[in-house]
Amino acid sequence: MSINLHGRNVLSVDTLAPGELRFLVQLASDLKVAKRSGSERKQLCTRSLAFMYERNLPFVRAAFEVAACDQGARVICIGPDQFAREPSSEIRQMAGMLGRIFDAIECCGLSHDIMTAVAERAGIPVYNVLSQQCDPCQVVADFQTMREFTHKHLSDVTLSVIGNGRVSGARSLAIGAAKVGMDFRLVSPKELWPDQQFIDRAKAEAWKNGGKFAVLEDIAAGVLDADFVYASRWFSHDEENARADRAVQLLTPFGVRMATLEATGNPHSKFMRFVPDFVCHQTRKSGGDETGSPDASQNVLESKASIVLDQAENRMHATKAILVATLAR
């Protein structure tokens, strides 16, 4: 089947068919090889791109700017002081004007309502990174990284995500894994499980594509035989202090330690982590100790099992794949 994403928005993993998701993962891998070999071809010359952000995450912004630059495109950044924060006629008007000036818009950390309004009115491809609901770019980067560190097809991979099951990263990975047919386990305190409607939808999507989906509290059962153990973020972008403190209490036993990796029983198991948190970690009062962050100990982060730096690099290649797939002629 021919894959054509030209002119498409990429707002969530839900909007990508399984074949389209696999296509982006392969394209990201191909573009990485081309960049490293010096054979990359610029396909976005004369293109102008907007990076529209509510939260200024330097790593996410850098991945977008480098990806665009490698392909010959220009990037203009638009911060929260330059647009209204509430969905309104002003936002829609601004989106329409941006659509006349730019060829695509990447939205970083915008609320769902604002991002949807921009996508509806701009008339050009709009990409979502790190919203409260989803982060499709990170899923492409993570699946690309998994393919690099296992001989297995994605459909044969067992992925265990440990931490807060309600945050966008965990939910995006769950849907992405279901679309490519993985054996996916979400290991989380029951109080932080996704809602039942989401669980039912993820299970149905996994069953349709030959995969499995489970939500567990038992860490040992959740990581058994896992090819990849993934530390999910502990907090949502808009987490209130009271809720964050409660999350720390619940999640402290779910921090990934060396014992967690050993519990997989798989000597080749790899450790992964949500990349923007790794690079732009904001310190909170937590149950962590001096040897590491609360979601993963320092010896895990620096172990041979850790592939978080490969994830970091691959976010740039994944971003580039989405740009090329939707904009290249």
Secondary structure, 3 states (H helix, E strand, C coil): CCCCCCCCCECCHHHCCHHHHHHHHHHHHHHHHHHHHCCCCCCCCCCEEEEEECCCCHHHHHHHHHHHHHCCCEEEEECHHHCCCCCCHHHHHHHHHHHHHCCEEEEECCCHHHHHHHHHHHCCCEEEECCCCCCHHHHHHHHHHHHHCCCCCHHHCEEEEECCCCCHHHHHHHHHHHHHCCEEEEECCHHHCCCHHHHHHHHHHHHHCCCEEEEECCHHHHHCCCCEEEECCCCCCCCCHHHHHHHHHHHHHHCECHHHHHCCCCCCCEEEECHHHHHCCCCCCCCCCCCEECCEEHHHHCCCCECHHHHHHHHHHHHHHHHHHHHCC
